[in-house]
Amino acid sequence: MQAIARVNRVYGEKPGGLIVDLIGLADPLADALAMYANATGDSDKPIKELQDEAIPAMRSAFEQLRGFFHGYDYSAALNAEPVNVLRVYLGAIDHVLDVGQNVGEETGWKRFRGMVKRLSTAFALAVPREETKEITPHLAFFQRIAAMIRKRLADDAGPTAGGGGSRDIDAAVRQVIGDAVDAGEVIDLFAAAGLDAARLDILSEDFLNRVSALEQKNLALETLRKLLTDQIKISERTNLVQAQKFREALEKAMLSYTNKQITTAEMIAKLLELAKWVREAKQHGQDLGLSTEEVAFYDALAENGSAKEVMQSDQLRLMARELAEMVKKMPKLDWTQRESVRADLRRKVRRLLAMYGYPPDLSEDATQLVLKQAELSTEAGA
């Protein structure tokens, strides 16, 4: 309603404006206005009443955010260019990312994100009332903080990921308040924290040292968690066994942290160890002289410790190469949906395991794991 009212406002030589209904709001808005007009006999009254209700909602949301930042003074960032007060922004982000809650409660980031959304929505309805002027610079600051976190640290996966309706609403709200709140260009969080120069190799010793040396420890923790999560997602597309081990280790560490069994410093140390493990796993394949696909099959065969002890590493390498070549030669059809093709591959895998003397009691588990990896490899190469 505010967006349409502001565009159509007549002033001076401006006779009106053009409304382009990009997200299909025109008909529902017309119906709503007609309903209110018929009920009140005054087409201007509904908008005024809406703003009268939005003002206290805006003030309430603002006070919640001020309470959220209790103990952290961000006043230096108000009405200042972000590039000139980066330490204030980094400190605020560290404050937002501080878990600081009991088990079962929302994370600081989730709470902050919800409060900013509520304030933005109420603010959009209240503009251009006089009461919005005091809140404008604070909201601009909050929006920049949210944008910086979302750009670098927020997970894409989740219940609302890809939700077109939710994203459309968010975009509409940002457009409505854009005239009153200019958040400016989003500053890259990594660059602000001095990590930008090393981001090309996020598992390098230099990058990990820079992260661990950050003054903002909650930011360091969340940066490591996000980067490891992304690495695990990459591994899941190529190496089933590795990805599962990494994910279990990360989830176990995060559970200990959220249950307050370990401190932030201890959690950072665990994440650094996991990052080095991921790096060493990548190097392990190169040391074996195997390609990415071959390493995945090698790990599937060596997943059972006793099998790795019984068989020589050279035998496992040869088997891994043959399996990778076998999958490459498979028909280009969607064999994962054809039971006959799967059955044929299953027979070939079992024959290969028997030929190389793979322990019979472990053969069936290895076969199933190899089949899963073969399906994954096919999907990745599609």
C-alpha positions in Angstrom: 0.0 0.0 0.0 2.8 2.4 0.9 4.7 1.6 -2.3 1.7 2.4 -4.5 0.8 5.5 -2.5 4.3 6.9 -2.7 4.6 6.3 -6.5 1.3 7.9 -7.3 1.8 10.9 -5.0 1.2 14.1 -6.9 3.6 17.0 -6.3 4.5 20.1 -8.4 4.6 19.2 -12.0 4.4 15.4 -11.2 0.8 14.4 -12.2 1.1 10.8 -11.0 3.1 7.6 -11.4 3.2 4.2 -13.1 2.6 1.1 -11.1 4.2 -2.2 -12.5 2.6 -5.1 -10.6 5.5 -7.5 -10.6 4.3 -9.9 -7.8 0.6 -9.8 -8.3 -0.6 -7.5 -5.5 -2.9 -5.3 -7.4 -6.1 -7.3 -7.3 -5.9 -8.4 -3.6 -5.0 -4.8 -2.7 -8.0 -3.4 -4.6 -10.3 -5.9 -2.9 -8.9 -5.0 0.5 -9.3 -1.3 0.0 -12.8 -1.7 -1.3 -13.8 -3.8 1.7 -12.4 -1.3 4.1 -14.0 1.6 2.2 -17.4 0.0 2.2 -17.1 -0.8 5.9 -16.0 2.7 7.0 -17.4 5.0 4.4 -14.0 6.7 4.2 -11.4 5.3 1.8 -8.5 7.3 3.6 -9.3 5.9 7.1 -8.0 2.3 6.6 -4.5 3.5 5.7 -4.4 5.9 8.7 -5.6 3.2 11.0 -3.0 0.8 9.6 -0.3 3.3 10.3 -1.6 4.0 13.8 -1.3 0.2 14.5 2.1 0.0 12.8 3.8 2.7 14.9 3.6 0.8 18.3 4.5 -2.4 16.5 7.6 -0.6 15.0 8.5 0.8 18.4 8.1 -2.6 20.1 10.3 -4.3 17.4 12.9 -1.5 17.8 13.1 -1.9 21.6 13.5 -5.6 21.2 16.5 -5.1 18.9 18.0 -2.5 21.3 17.6 -5.0 24.1 19.2 -7.7 21.9 22.3 -5.4 21.6 22.4 -4.6 25.3 26.0 -4.4 26.3 27.2 -3.6 22.8 27.4 0.1 21.8 27.0 0.5 18.0 26.2 4.2 18.0 29.4 5.1 16.2 28.1 3.2 13.1 24.9 5.3 12.9 25.0 7.8 10.1 28.5 6.7 9.2 29.8 5.0 6.2 30.3 1.2 7.0 33.9 1.3 5.5 34.8 3.8 8.2 33.5 1.8 11.1 34.3 -1.8 10.2 35.3 -2.8 13.7 31.9 -1.8 14.9 30.2 -4.0 12.3 32.5 -6.9 13.1 31.8 -6.5 16.8 28.1 -6.4 16.2 28.2 -9.5 14.0 30.2 -11.3 16.7 27.5 -10.3 19.2 24.8 -11.6 16.9 26.6 -15.0 16.4 27.2 -15.5 20.1 25.1 -18.6 21.0 24.5 -17.4 24.5 21.3 -19.4 25.0 20.2 -22.5 26.8 19.8 -25.7 24.8 16.7 -25.7 22.6 16.5 -22.0 22.2 17.0 -20.1 18.9 20.4 -19.1 17.9 21.3 -15.4 18.1 21.3 -15.1 14.3 17.9 -16.6 14.0 16.5 -14.3 16.7 18.2 -11.2 15.1 16.9 -12.1 11.7 13.3 -12.4 12.9 13.5 -9.1 14.8 14.9 -7.2 11.8 12.2 -8.6 9.6 9.5 -7.5 12.1 11.0 -4.0 12.4 11.4 -3.7 8.6 7.8 -4.7 8.0 6.3 -2.3 10.6 8.6 0.5 9.5 7.5 0.0 5.8 3.8 0.4 6.9 4.6 3.5 9.1 6.6 5.5 6.5 6.5 8.5 6.1 5.2 9.2 9.6 7.5 11.4 11.7 8.0 8.6 14.2 10.1 6.7 11.6 12.9 9.3 11.4 14.6 8.4 14.6 14.6 4.7 13.8 15.9 5.0 10.2 19.6 5.0 10.9 19.3 2.1 13.4 17.3 0.0 10.9 19.9 0.8 8.2 22.6 -0.6 10.5 20.6 -3.7 11.4 19.9 -4.4 7.7 23.6 -4.1 6.8 24.5 -6.5 9.6 21.9 -9.0 8.4 23.0 -8.7 4.8 26.7 -9.2 5.7 25.9 -12.4 7.7 23.5 -13.7 5.0 26.1 -13.2 2.2 28.8 -15.1 3.9 27.6 -17.2 6.8 23.9 -18.1 6.4 23.2 -21.6 5.2 21.1 -21.9 2.0 19.6 -25.1 3.2 16.6 -25.0 5.4 12.8 -25.1 5.6 12.5 -21.7 3.8 15.2 -22.3 1.2 14.0 -21.7 -2.2 10.6 -20.5 -0.9 9.5 -18.2 -3.7 6.7 -16.7 -1.8 8.8 -15.8 1.3 11.6 -14.3 -0.9 9.0 -12.3 -2.9 7.6 -10.8 0.3 11.2 -10.0 1.6 12.0 -8.3 -1.8 8.8 -6.3 -1.7 9.5 -5.1 1.9 13.0 -4.1 1.0 11.7 -2.2 -2.0 9.1 -0.4 0.1 11.7 0.8 2.6 14.4 1.4 0.1 13.4 5.1 -0.3 13.8 5.7 3.4 16.6 3.3 4.3 19.6 3.2 2.0 21.7 0.2 3.2 24.2 0.8 0.5 26.5 -1.8 -1.0 26.8 -4.9 1.1 30.4 -5.2 2.5 31.9 -8.6 2.2 32.3 -10.0 5.7 35.5 -11.9 4.8 37.1 -8.8 3.4 36.1 -6.7 6.5 37.6 -9.4 8.8 40.9 -9.5 6.8 40.3 -12.9 5.3 39.6 -11.9 1.7 43.2 -12.3 0.4 43.3 -16.0 1.4 39.8 -17.0 0.4 41.0 -18.8 -2.7 42.2 -21.7 -0.6 40.0 -21.9 2.5 41.8 -25.0 3.8 45.3 -23.5 3.6 47.3 -23.1 6.8 47.5 -19.4 6.2 43.7 -19.0 6.0 43.0 -21.2 9.1 45.6 -19.2 11.1 43.9 -16.0 10.1 40.5 -17.3 11.2 41.8 -18.6 14.5 43.5 -15.3 15.2 40.3 -13.2 14.7 39.5 -11.0 17.7 35.8 -11.8 17.3 35.7 -15.5 18.4 32.1 -16.1 17.7 32.7 -14.9 14.1 35.7 -17.1 13.8 33.7 -20.1 15.0 30.8 -19.4 12.7 33.1 -18.8 9.7 34.8 -22.2 10.3 31.5 -24.0 10.7 30.1 -22.5 7.5 33.2 -23.2 5.4 33.3 -26.8 6.7 29.6 -27.3 6.0 30.2 -26.1 2.4 33.2 -28.5 2.0 31.1 -31.4 3.3 28.4 -30.6 0.7 31.1 -30.7 -2.0 32.4 -34.0 -0.7 28.8 -35.5 -0.7 28.8 -35.1 -4.5 32.0 -37.1 -4.9 32.9 -39.2 -1.9 30.2 -40.8 0.2 32.4 -42.3 2.9 34.5 -39.1 3.4 31.5 -36.9 3.5 29.7 -39.0 6.1 32.7 -39.1 8.4 33.2 -35.3 8.1 29.5 -34.6 8.8 29.3 -36.9 11.8 32.5 -35.2 13.3 31.1 -31.7 12.7 27.6 -32.6 14.2 29.2 -34.2 17.2 31.4 -31.1 17.9 28.4 -28.7 17.4 26.3 -30.8 19.8 28.9 -30.6 22.5 29.1 -26.8 21.9 25.4 -26.1 22.0 25.1 -28.3 25.1 27.8 -26.1 26.6 30.1 -29.0 27.2 33.0 -27.2 25.6 33.9 -23.5 25.4 34.1 -21.3 22.3 37.9 -21.6 22.2 37.7 -25.4 22.5 35.1 -25.5 19.7 37.3 -23.4 17.4 40.2 -25.8 18.1 38.0 -28.8 17.2 36.9 -27.1 14.0 40.5 -26.3 13.0 41.4 -30.0 13.6 38.4 -31.0 11.4 39.5 -28.5 8.7 43.0 -30.0 8.7 41.5 -33.5 8.5 39.5 -32.5 5.4 42.6 -31.1 3.9 44.7 -34.2 4.6 41.9 -36.4 3.2 42.2 -34.5 -0.1 45.9 -34.9 -0.1 45.6 -38.6 0.7 44.1 -39.3 -2.7 47.0 -37.5 -4.5 49.5 -39.5 -2.4 47.9 -42.7 -3.6 48.1 -41.6 -7.2 44.3 -41.9 -7.6 41.8 -39.6 -9.2 38.8 -38.1 -7.3 36.5 -40.9 -8.6 39.0 -43.6 -7.8 39.6 -42.3 -4.2 35.9 -42.5 -3.6 35.8 -46.2 -4.5 39.1 -46.8 -2.5 37.5 -45.3 0.6 34.3 -47.4 0.1 36.4 -50.6 -0.1 38.6 -49.6 2.9 35.7 -48.4 5.0 35.8 -51.6 7.1 39.0 -51.5 9.1 39.6 -55.2 9.0 39.3 -55.3 5.2 42.0 -52.7 5.0 44.2 -54.7 7.3 43.7 -58.0 5.4 44.3 -56.5 1.9 47.3 -54.6 0.7 47.0 -51.0 -0.2 48.1 -51.8 -3.8 45.3 -54.3 -4.2 42.7 -51.7 -3.0 44.1 -49.1 -5.5 43.8 -51.6 -8.4 40.3 -52.4 -7.3 39.3 -48.8 -7.0 40.7 -48.1 -10.5 38.8 -51.0 -12.0 35.5 -49.9 -10.3 35.9 -46.3 -11.5 36.5 -47.6 -15.1 33.6 -50.0 -14.8 31.2 -47.2 -13.9 32.5 -45.0 -16.7 31.7 -47.7 -19.2 28.1 -48.1 -18.1 25.3 -47.1 -20.5 24.5 -43.4 -20.6 20.9 -44.1 -19.6 19.6 -43.4 -16.1 20.8 -46.8 -14.9 20.0 -45.9 -11.3 16.3 -46.3 -12.2 16.8 -49.6 -14.0 17.0 -52.7 -11.7 18.4 -54.8 -14.5 21.4 -52.5 -14.9 21.8 -52.3 -11.1 21.7 -56.1 -10.9 24.4 -56.4 -13.6 26.7 -53.9 -11.8 26.1 -55.8 -8.5 27.3 -59.0 -10.1 30.4 -57.4 -11.6 31.3 -55.8 -8.2 30.9 -59.1 -6.4 33.1 -60.9 -9.0 35.7 -58.2 -8.7 35.8 -58.5 -4.9 36.1 -62.3 -5.1 38.9 -62.1 -7.7 41.0 -59.9 -5.5 40.3 -61.9 -2.4 38.2 -59.3 -0.5 37.1 -60.8 2.8 33.9 -62.8 2.0 32.2 -61.8 5.3 32.6 -58.1 4.4 31.8 -58.5 0.7 28.1 -57.8 0.9 28.5 -54.5 2.9 31.2 -53.4 0.6 29.1 -54.2 -2.5 26.2 -52.1 -1.2 28.5 -49.2 -0.4 30.2 -49.4 -3.8 26.8 -49.4 -5.5 25.8 -46.2 -3.6 29.1 -44.6 -4.6 28.6 -45.7 -8.2 25.2 -44.0 -8.2 26.7 -40.9 -6.7 29.6 -40.8 -9.2 27.1 -41.2 -12.1 25.0 -38.3 -10.9 28.1 -36.1 -10.4 29.2 -36.9 -13.9 25.8 -36.3 -15.5 
